[in-house]
Structure formats: structure tokens, C-alpha cells
Amino acid sequence: MGRLRDRHWPKVYGTRMTARNVFPLDGGCDCGIVRYRMVERPLFVHCCHCRWCQRESGASFALNAMIEADYVVDVGAEPEIIDTPSNSGKGQQIARCPKCRVAVWSNYAAAGPVIRFVRVGTLDVPDHLPPDIHIFTSSKQPWVQLPAGVPSVADYYKRESYWPPESLARHLLVLPKIEIYRASLRTG
């Protein structure tokens, strides 16, 4: 597994492009009512090229920082949570500003409210979170050129093959909360 990870993280890319010393990072909506602070580096940053993300974002891809909800602190008004459909058929919850309607993060069915997919473009300085991987590239727009040195996959991937050890360890720590969430859905 170490060799596989080394193969996907070329020397030009380093261990990760996201520097630890830039945190906390602040972000929010356009009107400034919803504000949040990301106090830790995300687990992983996805640049998703699936058609669903293209349609939902109105752009060629979506850039989402996957992070434990405990590391995203509300420092303004709480966003409104909107239930929406998703490609999996299980739905997602999108956190939007109740005034300007900008989406600041999503929660997907697999981990529910435990993991947030923060919209990188809503950070005050989104430059600090470039993608760790490009996913669903089989449906990317044909004119989008993927950068050399950043892993890309046709569909999804196994996290053990791409995530750095620190992120894998953090994911293991949050798994009990995810299991509690999933159990609550079954008992309903």
C-alpha cells in the first residue's frame, strides 16, 4: 500500500499541497451572514467531474474539502439545511445561507452530518486547498485539462490507495460516529 501511495504522490506534488500552517481558514456565503472556520486540514480535497456535480454547481466540476464536521465551526449565522436528491439516490443535505442561498457545504448519505464536503470556493482564500484528486474524470468536460502530478480516476476510488496516513487515521477515529448515524437511520 505504501508503494501505491508513493506512485500517486509524485515528488512535485509532495506529501500534500495543503500546508498545515494555514489553518484555521475562514469562509462563508456572499452576503456574509453565514460564516464558518475550518480549524484543521481537510481529510482530502476532491475535484469532482461527475455530471451531477456539474449540473448542481453550474460549472465544469465541484471542488469539495472533505472534513469532519467537528472541525468546521459556525462563526456566523447557521446555514439552512436543504434536502436534495443525489446521484446515489440516497440524497444529500446542502447547507445554504438563508438570505443569499449560497451553498457552503454538503452532507452525503454515507456519513450524514459527521463529514462535511465544504465548497472550497466559499473559503476566503480558496487557493490554500487545491485538489488532492480528480474523480469521475470519465464524465469531465472534454476541454478540461487535468494537471500533471495530481491523481485522477475515471470514477471513484479506494481511500486506502490515495489518502495520506494521517487522514486514514482520522477517518478511523470518526468511524464510530458514522456508525451511530447509520444505525439511527435503520432504527428510524
HELIX and SHEET records of a PDB file:
HELIX    1   1 GLY A    2  HIS A    8  1                                   7    
HELIX    2   2 ARG A   20  VAL A   22  5                                   3    
HELIX    3   3 ARG A   51  SER A   57  1                                   7    
HELIX    4   4 ALA A   69  TYR A   71  5                                   3    
HELIX    5   5 GLY A  112  VAL A  114  5                                   3    
HELIX    6   6 VAL A  120  THR A  122  5                                   3    
HELIX    7   7 PRO A  126  HIS A  128  5                                   3    
HELIX    8   8 THR A  137  SER A  139  5                                   3    
HELIX    9   9 ARG A  159  TYR A  162  1                                   4    
HELIX   10  10 PRO A  165  THR A  187  1                                  23    
SHEET    1   A 3 LEU A  25  GLY A  28  0                                        
SHEET    2   A 3 ARG A  35  MET A  38 -1                                        
SHEET    3   A 3 VAL A  72  ASP A  74 -1                                        
SHEET    1   B 7 GLU A  80  THR A  84  0                                        
SHEET    2   B 7 GLN A  92  ARG A  96 -1                                        
SHEET    3   B 7 ALA A 103  TYR A 108 -1                                        
SHEET    4   B 7 ILE A 115  ARG A 119 -1                                        
SHEET    5   B 7 ALA A  62  GLU A  68 -1                                        
SHEET    6   B 7 PHE A  44  CYS A  48 -1                                        
SHEET    7   B 7 ILE A 133  ILE A 135  1                                        
END                                                                             
